[in-house]
Amino acid sequence: MQELSQPTVHIGTSSWLFDAWRGVFYPDGVPKNQYLPYYASQFDTVEVNTSFYAIPSPSTLINWVESVPAGFTYVLKFPRAITHDRRLVDCTDLTRTFLDALRALGPAAGPAFLQFPPDFTRRVNGRDLAAYLDWLAPEAPDLRLAVEVRAADLMTASFARFLAERNFALVLVDRIGTADLYDTWVECVDSGLGPDFALIRWIGDDRNGPQGDR
């Protein structure tokens, strides 16, 4: 029986630029332009939400790479222009620009994920989603890509299988999902279908406000 290798677990937060962290996480003497190096001394990955609003410039990417130690990874969110505005229609050039930005990170590139809004549904957008992912899979075989959906009609066993067959990861979120969706995903992974990584996002509960336990 083949012995399974020990998985590597990377833990991080959804940004490093929270001013409220000064004096709590960041020591008072750490200037804001040193937040990232300090963050990288405590965590080994970070989700980059700014890429949702604009593709990072080459100079920004260089700064990110040079500010962290080897082994640190960035998890980028696909631009909203792709997932929310154009809804996957006529966005191949924009997608390729984003993929090039990911590749510019080199070994610091972690998984990147497409996050769709709740009104992006299988009934309305399913055909565009299938066509886009069928195009994207061979376009980026060198990158680790994942998909997060929020519409109930996409949280199905068949969709989990669809992603696994194309080597996309299903983003596992604490407040979103169904038993069928996640159980099927686990079955796919256990059978060797799908990518060799998982992306788990713990969003927490906002109902208790900023003092709530997230």
Sequence and secondary structure as in RCSB ss.txt:
>XXXX:A:sequence
MQELSQPTVHIGTSSWLFDAWRGVFYPDGVPKNQYLPYYASQFDTVEVNTSFYAIPSPSTLINWVESVPAGFTYV
LKFPRAITHDRRLVDCTDLTRTFLDALRALGPAAGPAFLQFPPDFTRRVNGRDLAAYLDWLAPEAPDLRLAVEVR
AADLMTASFARFLAERNFALVLVDRIGTADLYDTWVECVDSGLGPDFALIRWIGDDRNGPQGDR
>XXXX:A:secstr
           EES S  GGGBTTTB TT  GGGHHHHHHHH SEEEE GGGTS   HHHHHHHHHTS TT EEE
EE  HIIIIISTTSS HHHHHHHHHHHHHTGGGEEEEEEE  TT  HHHHHHHHHHHHHHHHHH TTS EEEE  
 GGG SHHHHHHHHHTT EE EETTB  HHHHHHHHHHHHTT S S   EE    GGGGGGS  
